Each structure stands twice: as structure tokens, then as C-alpha cells.
Amino acid sequence: MRRSLFSAGKPRSGYLLTAGLLLGGLLLGGSALLGTAGCTPPNLGDRTTAEPAVAISPARFEEIVNQDKLVLVKFGATWCGPCRSVDQELKSLAGELPADVEVLKIDVDENPDLAQEFQITGIPRMLLVRSGEVVADETGFMSKAELQSWIGEHR
């Protein structure tokens, strides 16, 4: 099922929703409080040394996802263990992805407006996008083999 990346869709069943997000977003130490798939929201001093994804402007985000190529958009956070594991899987795929596939990592703490706009209520969350349209959507850890298969299905 295709849907526009820029149209509000209903959250898929099974998401862990928080009252804070339903009421417009509760911020905890600058971090959007999220229900997560396998993650526990952070304690205020409980950050890891994982590589955070850089903050991205909405205009740059739209420019990237509106390309006529497949873009894997991964929403996550440095404090989320499964997100860091997905990052490692994506890193191991770096040289093996086809040239027409791009990976864009979005940190929900650095980009709370994008997280809210796309109703990111569980992380890690991955979208496959082509020409601004979501062609696939998954939440939770995916191994390298699962990622390759998922990407291959939608190329």
C-alpha cells in the first residue's frame, strides 16, 4: 500500500502510544517521550556514546526523500539499543547497497518535529520512500539479511 509521505496516516496497530504524544508531545530533557519497540525512554543522564544522526532541516529531508530513488529513512535515538543494533546492520550493508538506494538516519531527539509529523511512536522505525511516497514501513530490529530482502522487495 502506497501513501504519501507528507499526508498524515493512522498509526499501525501494535504501536506503543504515550499520552504525551497524543496530547501534542511531552518533552523530557529535550527528548520527545516515545513509546518504543524494545527501547526504554532515557533517564536524563543516561546517554550512550553511539554516533548520533545529524539534525536535518525539513527542507533538506524533503529534498532527499523526493528523489526518484529508494531512500531508507531510519528513525531512532542514541539511547535505544535496538536502534544502535540496526545502525550496525546498516553500516555492514554500506558497500553492498545498490547505487540507487540511499540511507538517511534521523535522530528523534535532534529532529522532534519530523518524528511528530510522521507519527514515530516506536523506534527503530524504518520507511522505504520513493519520490515522496512511503512504499514500506517497519518498526523494530531488522538484521542485515532482513534489510537486504526488504529493500530488494521494493526496488
Number of C-alpha atoms within 10 A of each C-alpha: 6 11 14 14 21 12 10 11 12 8 14 12 6 9 15 14 17 15 12 15 18 12 8 9 17 16 14 15 12 11 18 22 23 27 20 23 20 16 19 13 17 17 10 10 7 8 12 13 7 14 10 18 20 12 15 16 12 12 8 10 15 15 12 21 23 17 15 13 17 27 25 23 21 26 25 29 28 20 20 21 19 21 26 20 15 22 22 14 18 22 13 12 15 12 9 10 15 13 9 11 16 18 16 18 19 24 22 26 24 18 19 20 15 19 20 17 13 17 17 24 24 23 27 29 22 25 20 25 28 24 18 21 18 21 19 18 17 16 21 16 22 21 13 16 11 12 18 15 11 16 18 11 9 12 13
